Structure formats: C-alpha cells, structure tokens
Amino acid sequence: MGKETALLFFLCGGTVGAIFTCPLEVIKTRLQSSRLALRTVYYPQVHLGTISGAGVVRQTSVTPGLLQVLKSILEKEGPKSLFRGLGPNLVGVAPSRAVYFACYSKAKEQFNGVFVPNSNIVHIFSAGSAAFVTNSLMNPIWMVKTRMQLERKVRGSKQMNTLQCARYVYQTEGIRGFYRGLTASYAGISETIICFAIYESLKKYLKEAPLASSTNGTEKNSTNFFGLMAAAALSKGCASCVAYPHEVIRTRLREEGSKYKSFVQTARLVFREEGYLAFYRGLFAQLIRQIPNTAIVLSTYELIVYLLEDHAQ
C-alpha cells in the first residue's frame, strides 16, 4: 500500500464517520446550550397538617434527554436539521486529523530525543503539542459549525449555509468572533493528553502480552488490530468523562449574543445558575459518538503506520 493511498483511506474513514455521527453531535451541542428548553413538571404535595387539607403544588424543571431533544428537532425543524454544521465538519475533519497526526508524529520524534524514548511523558507532550496546533488552526471552522448547530429554524424556513454563517460572524463580531471558545479548546487538551497516555500504555501492554507473542502471522495482526480498537475505545471513554466540562463551556462561549465572556467566568456562571450536573449535559451523546469513532481512527492509524513500515522494508 502506497503512502498516498493509505493517507487517503484514513481521511476518507474520518469523513464517513463525521457524516454518520453528525446527528449525535447536533443533539449533544443542543444539550450543552444555555438555550435548552427545560420542561416544567408539577408535583402535587398534600400537607396533612393544614386545616383545609388543600394540596400544595411544587414546581421544578427537568432537563430533556437525548431522545426528547431528537424528537423536538424532528417535529419542529425537520430531519435536515440533524445535519446542521455538516458542511464545515466535512471541510475541517480531514485537514484537522492530518495536521494532528503529522504534528503528533513529529513531536514524538523530537521529544524522544529529550526524554526516555516512548515513555508516558513523551506521549503526553506529543499529544498536547499536536492538540494545541490543531485547535489554533481549526477553531474558526469549528466555531462556524457550532453556531450552525445552535441555529433553530422552524420547519420549511431557510437556514444559513456555511459561507453565510461565516460572513454573518465576521460582520457582527469581526475576526475575533471566529476564535470564541478557543480557551476552552486549550483546556480540552487535557482530554487528548489523558486519552493518549492511557492508549499508549495499553498499546505497550498489548505488545508485551503473552497472547500477542504466541500468535503468528494473520492471526496476530487481527488480534493486535482489535486489541488496539478496544484500547482506543477505553482510553477515549475515560478521557471524555474526566475532561467533558470544557465542551459545555466551549459551546456556551460560542453562542450568539452570549452572556458568557471567558472560560473562568462561564464556569462560575454555569455552576451558580445550573449546578455541577450542567457540565455533563450531552455526555451520553458524546460517548456514543466519540468512542467508536476514536476506536476506528486510532486503530486505522496504527494499521496504516504498520503497512507503511512494512512497505518500506
């Protein structure tokens, strides 16, 4: 397999994954938003000590779940709204992954010369450096994607396309508008670091496991591939659960006309007004979307590296 063919296969896989998981990303973004419509529920309470014995009604709000948001989008906006932001996603997914893995490989080479080769500290610094570069370059595209996903239009009304949304952001907020949420993305580097630190440790364990050394040929390659998929899935699941709050903060910062101004101010405001559980809105949709996607991406990346090295020999 040639280098260009392998890279094309890898990027196409990421593009297909972005298309299939787009509805989950739209739902996740809506759940993270401050404009999420809360359902009001009334609980009748009868106080036996009162003379009249009349019921006292207590009012509370309940956050809609994944299926309720899905139903609301389908009923009020139509199925097409589940693919809002797909345009910028398709534009950005291939270059972002290409930039990320190129930076990760280059940084790994550099840090291997500074620290103990292939140690956890090398993986952590490599992942952090690659994420920093990728987030800085790609934030304008992800900003437009989030703004499009948050746009609510009744069924049949015209919605902004990618270029119209980008033009609107520029006209109303200037160049700085495209970099809203960047601080939260930088905070999200912790997720990448955690993911790769766990993944590289599991990959090392799989390579040294007795099962891996006892099998041969095709069976060994198959075992390694599915083992890497499982390692990637576990790594991403753990990292997402730990670092997820930055996603909610980033979405709030990207809302139009938002009262959220900075990372710390947004975190304090969300906690004060909605409680700590608000930082985990949309986590279930994120796990469903990201875990299989990351498992496929990382294991495919490892397969391509293996094939390229084998081809070079």
RAFENLIN-V935472 format. One record per residue. N is the residue number from 1. RES is the residue in one small letter. SS is DSSP state (helix for helix, strand for strand, loop for the rest). PSI is psi in degrees with one decimal (none if undefined). Layout:
# RAFENLIN-V935472
N | RES | SS | PSI
N | RES | SS | PSI
This chain:
# RAFENLIN-V935472
1 | m | loop | 127.1
2 | g | loop | 162.1
3 | k | helix | -43.2
4 | e | helix | -40.8
5 | t | helix | -41.8
6 | a | helix | -44.0
7 | l | helix | -41.1
8 | l | helix | -41.7
9 | f | helix | -43.0
10 | f | helix | -46.4
11 | l | helix | -36.4
12 | c | helix | -38.4
13 | g | helix | -40.3
14 | g | helix | -36.9
15 | t | helix | -45.5
16 | v | helix | -41.4
17 | g | helix | -39.3
18 | a | helix | -37.6
19 | i | helix | -47.5
20 | f | helix | -29.4
21 | t | helix | 1.2
22 | c | helix | -45.4
23 | p | helix | -39.1
24 | l | helix | -35.6
25 | e | helix | -38.3
26 | v | helix | -45.4
27 | i | helix | -43.7
28 | k | helix | -44.9
29 | t | helix | -40.7
30 | r | helix | -39.6
31 | l | helix | -32.8
32 | q | helix | -22.4
33 | s | loop | 151.0
34 | s | loop | -15.4
35 | r | loop | 10.6
36 | l | loop | 125.0
37 | a | loop | 122.6
38 | l | strand | 134.7
39 | r | strand | 136.7
40 | t | strand | 127.5
41 | v | strand | 137.5
42 | y | strand | 128.3
43 | y | strand | 113.8
44 | p | strand | 131.8
45 | q | strand | 124.9
46 | v | strand | 121.0
47 | h | loop | 110.9
48 | l | loop | -21.7
49 | g | loop | -11.3
50 | t | loop | 149.9
51 | i | loop | -43.7
52 | s | loop | -22.5
53 | g | loop | 17.0
54 | a | loop | 150.5
55 | g | strand | 144.7
56 | v | strand | 125.5
57 | v | strand | 124.7
58 | r | strand | 131.2
59 | q | strand | 135.9
60 | t | strand | 164.8
61 | s | strand | 140.8
62 | v | strand | 130.7
63 | t | strand | 127.9
64 | p | loop | 150.8
65 | g | loop | -174.7
66 | l | helix | -48.0
67 | l | helix | -34.7
68 | q | helix | -39.5
69 | v | helix | -40.6
70 | l | helix | -47.1
71 | k | helix | -41.5
72 | s | helix | -43.3
73 | i | helix | -44.7
74 | l | helix | -40.5
75 | e | helix | -42.9
76 | k | helix | -29.5
77 | e | loop | -21.7
78 | g | loop | 161.1
79 | p | helix | -29.5
80 | k | helix | -27.8
81 | s | helix | -18.0
82 | l | helix | -10.9
83 | f | helix | 23.8
84 | r | loop | 135.5
85 | g | loop | 4.3
86 | l | helix | -34.9
87 | g | helix | -61.0
88 | p | helix | -28.7
89 | n | helix | -44.2
90 | l | helix | -34.4
91 | v | helix | -36.5
92 | g | helix | -24.7
93 | v | helix | -43.3
94 | a | helix | -52.3
95 | p | helix | -33.9
96 | s | helix | -41.1
97 | r | helix | -36.8
98 | a | helix | -45.6
99 | v | helix | -43.8
100 | y | helix | -53.0
101 | f | helix | -29.4
102 | a | helix | -45.1
103 | c | helix | -39.3
104 | y | helix | -46.3
105 | s | helix | -42.6
106 | k | helix | -44.5
107 | a | helix | -36.6
108 | k | helix | -40.0
109 | e | helix | -43.4
110 | q | helix | -46.7
111 | f | helix | -24.3
112 | n | helix | -25.7
113 | g | loop | -11.9
114 | v | loop | -45.5
115 | f | loop | -177.4
116 | v | loop | 123.8
117 | p | loop | 134.1
118 | n | loop | 25.7
119 | s | loop | 169.9
120 | n | helix | -37.6
121 | i | helix | -34.5
122 | v | helix | -45.7
123 | h | helix | -39.8
124 | i | helix | -49.3
125 | f | helix | -35.5
126 | s | helix | -46.6
127 | a | helix | -42.0
128 | g | helix | -43.2
129 | s | helix | -44.6
130 | a | helix | -40.7
131 | a | helix | -38.3
132 | f | helix | -47.4
133 | v | helix | -45.7
134 | t | helix | -45.6
135 | n | helix | -41.2
136 | s | helix | -40.9
137 | l | helix | -36.9
138 | m | helix | -5.2
139 | n | helix | -42.2
140 | p | helix | -39.6
141 | i | helix | -44.0
142 | w | helix | -29.7
143 | m | helix | -46.3
144 | v | helix | -40.6
145 | k | helix | -48.1
146 | t | helix | -42.4
147 | r | helix | -38.3
148 | m | helix | -39.0
149 | q | helix | -27.3
150 | l | helix | -15.1
151 | e | loop | 125.6
152 | r | loop | 119.6
153 | k | loop | 140.1
154 | v | loop | 155.8
155 | r | loop | 129.9
156 | g | loop | -18.8
157 | s | loop | 155.2
158 | k | loop | 132.5
159 | q | loop | 153.2
160 | m | loop | 139.9
161 | n | loop | -176.5
162 | t | helix | -47.1
163 | l | helix | -40.1
164 | q | helix | -40.7
165 | c | helix | -43.4
166 | a | helix | -41.2
167 | r | helix | -40.2
168 | y | helix | -42.7
169 | v | helix | -43.1
170 | y | helix | -41.9
171 | q | helix | -35.5
172 | t | helix | -27.8
173 | e | helix | -8.4
174 | g | loop | -170.5
175 | i | helix | -36.6
176 | r | helix | -27.3
177 | g | helix | -28.7
178 | f | helix | -11.2
179 | y | helix | 17.0
180 | r | loop | 136.4
181 | g | loop | 0.5
182 | l | helix | -37.0
183 | t | helix | -38.0
184 | a | helix | -35.1
185 | s | helix | -38.8
186 | y | helix | -39.0
187 | a | helix | -31.9
188 | g | loop | -7.6
189 | i | helix | -28.0
190 | s | helix | -35.4
191 | e | helix | -43.3
192 | t | helix | -42.9
193 | i | helix | -46.1
194 | i | helix | -44.9
195 | c | helix | -50.0
196 | f | helix | -33.2
197 | a | helix | -44.3
198 | i | helix | -42.7
199 | y | helix | -46.0
200 | e | helix | -34.9
201 | s | helix | -43.4
202 | l | helix | -37.2
203 | k | helix | -41.0
204 | k | helix | -40.9
205 | y | helix | -41.8
206 | l | helix | -37.2
207 | k | helix | -33.1
208 | e | helix | -4.9
209 | a | loop | 144.4
210 | p | helix | -34.6
211 | l | helix | -40.5
212 | a | helix | -37.1
213 | s | helix | -21.8
214 | s | helix | -23.0
215 | t | loop | 159.9
216 | n | loop | 156.8
217 | g | helix | -134.3
218 | t | helix | -39.4
219 | e | helix | -39.7
220 | k | helix | -44.5
221 | n | helix | -41.8
222 | s | helix | -43.9
223 | t | helix | -43.6
224 | n | helix | -42.4
225 | f | helix | -49.4
226 | f | helix | -29.6
227 | g | helix | -40.7
228 | l | helix | -36.8
229 | m | helix | -44.7
230 | a | helix | -40.0
231 | a | helix | -41.9
232 | a | helix | -41.0
233 | a | helix | -45.7
234 | l | helix | -41.6
235 | s | helix | -46.6
236 | k | helix | -38.3
237 | g | helix | -45.7
238 | c | helix | -45.9
239 | a | helix | -40.7
240 | s | helix | -43.2
241 | c | helix | -37.8
242 | v | helix | -44.5
243 | a | helix | 5.5
244 | y | loop | -37.0
245 | p | helix | -30.4
246 | h | helix | -27.0
247 | e | helix | -43.4
248 | v | helix | -44.8
249 | i | helix | -40.6
250 | r | helix | -43.4
251 | t | helix | -42.6
252 | r | helix | -39.8
253 | l | helix | -25.2
254 | r | helix | -3.2
255 | e | loop | 145.9
256 | e | loop | 137.8
257 | g | loop | 35.6
258 | s | loop | 148.4
259 | k | loop | -3.8
260 | y | loop | 124.3
261 | k | loop | -36.6
262 | s | loop | 169.7
263 | f | helix | -52.3
264 | v | helix | -43.5
265 | q | helix | -39.4
266 | t | helix | -43.8
267 | a | helix | -44.2
268 | r | helix | -42.0
269 | l | helix | -44.2
270 | v | helix | -44.4
271 | f | helix | -42.0
272 | r | helix | -39.8
273 | e | helix | -30.7
274 | e | helix | -11.1
275 | g | loop | 169.5
276 | y | helix | -24.8
277 | l | helix | -22.8
278 | a | helix | -25.2
279 | f | helix | -8.7
280 | y | helix | 16.7
281 | r | loop | 131.6
282 | g | loop | 4.5
283 | l | helix | -40.4
284 | f | helix | -44.3
285 | a | helix | -37.4
286 | q | helix | -42.5
287 | l | helix | -42.4
288 | i | helix | -37.4
289 | r | helix | -44.3
290 | q | helix | -37.4
291 | i | helix | -54.1
292 | p | helix | -34.7
293 | n | helix | -47.2
294 | t | helix | -39.1
295 | a | helix | -43.9
296 | i | helix | -43.4
297 | v | helix | -50.6
298 | l | helix | -42.9
299 | s | helix | -36.3
300 | t | helix | -40.3
301 | y | helix | -45.8
302 | e | helix | -39.1
303 | l | helix | -42.3
304 | i | helix | -43.5
305 | v | helix | -42.5
306 | y | helix | -45.2
307 | l | helix | -38.2
308 | l | helix | -41.6
309 | e | helix | -39.7
310 | d | helix | -37.1
311 | h | helix | -33.2
312 | a | helix | -25.1
313 | q | loop | none
